[in-house]
Amino acid sequence: MARGADLGWRVPVAAALSLVAPGIVAATVAEYGLNLPIQDQWRFAPEIVAYWNGRYDPSTAWVPFGPHRIVFPKIVMLFLAGLTRWDTRAEMWFDFAVVGLAVLLLADLARLTVRPRAPRGWVWMVPLASTSLFTLGAWHGWTLGWMMNLYLAVLGGCVSAWGLGRFGPTPTGALVSVGGGVLAAYSYLGAMPLLVLGPIAMALVAWPGGGRRAPLAAGLLAATFIGLYFVGYPTRATAGSLSGGGPSPLLILDWVVKYLGSRFAVWDPGVAFGWGLVGIAIGLLGLVGLRSRDDRAALVPWLLLLAYVAAGGVLTAAGRQTGPNAPLLSRFAMFPALYWAAVPPVLVLGAHAGGWERLGARTRALAGVVAVVALVVAGAGYVGNARMGVAKTHQRWQRLSLGRDCLERVPHADLACLRLLSRASPRLVQQMGGRLASLGLGPFSNQSGAR
């Protein structure tokens, strides 16, 4: 009761602030979301048609899409297609719900780990996490439902961290943590490090003197799923993007640092690099709390998220071109957003473990001023990214609206016009547009068509 009384007005204010960013994203999706496959989504149109006709081969879900196994995204896509006649706006709202669930898991993790050490401050972790994850800096994905592979990878990371924080190094904790890793890795290749890092984090919480069975079981289970992932994979074509001729270690490091800092300076690689260094420094400062077993149990789930995002960035950079603006691209934004959702708890828990309460009042006041200034500067960068995201979303909506008009003239539409929907495969759009129209699926779902 005392702890609840201490919170006072903080809970309703924090809850209200937590709804601001989701509300802005929801309004953006409602205004700019189109029932229209975009770019790579057209490559799934044959599977949608086969599923609707009752001829879908379930083994197709196991086939890699480029270097990724996208088992869970395909399951979701087909399920939603069956409910909505492949209205792609359902995928957008699914992504929105996935991020909402991720925020709830992080909120509960903050309650479990931060609240005992900062009884009146932990509630502010929730609006910070919500604002970080519901970012319009990730504009590329909010109105492109097929980006669900990244959203599911973010959710998997939150499930894994929450399972460790909620159940600790126990059999239940092992199942939940590895389950989150499987969800993430079987949605997006860049999430594969989570299956490695989860058991390590569990062993770190258990050490010293803790039970070894759960971390060992988690490791064996994760190794099984990693091995299963590569059964029949990769082909030479998909392996080519991940081996040979890749960027140097220094270029990868530069890429990852900018990638981590991109959420506050998507327009400037140099500023992004600076923010990335700040994020890495905070993560390293959090290691101070690993000395005490109690503090370690609270910190490790959050450090797991930081390590997960950084390792995923390394894996992504290894298979990508390393131009100065590549790590700032919006399609990569959700992983860095998860990183910064975990930074405030790491900072608070690390400060507590380092003896924050023993510092003098003047020192604590100075640190508070520095934190407020940093929050204001970060907020300005965040707002700048969001404004750019709204502008980019509007531009894409205009372009796709023209493409939708072309699609209505299929199969006689001009290929140059259909490139507005798929730059790489306008003929596929032409071919599948006619089949979707005949079945009343996708953009034609409001027209006649029977299953």
Secondary structure, 3 states (H helix, E strand, C coil): CHHHHHHCCHHHHHHHHHCHHHHHHHHHHHHHCCCCCCHHHHHHHHHHHHHHCCCCCHHHHHCCECCECCHHHHHHHHHHHHHHCCCCHHHHHHHHHHHHHHHHHHHHHHHHHCCCCCCCCHHHHHHHHHHHHCCHHHHHHHCCHHHHHHHHHHHHHHHHHHHHHHHCCCHHHHHHHHHHHHHHHCCCHHHCHHHHHHHHHHHHHHCCCCCCHHHHHHHHHHHHHHHHHCCCCCCHHHHCCCCCCCCCHHHHHHHHHHHHHHHHCCCCHHHHHHHHHHHHHHHHHHHHHHHCHHHHHHHHHHHHHHHHHHHHHHHHHHCCCCCCCHHHCHHHCHHHHHHHHHHHHHHHHHHHHCCHHHCCHHHHHHHHHHHHHHHHHHHHHHHHHHHHHHHHHHHHHHHHHHHHHHHCCCCCCCHHHHCCCCCCCHHHHHHHHHHHHHHCCHHHCCCCCCC
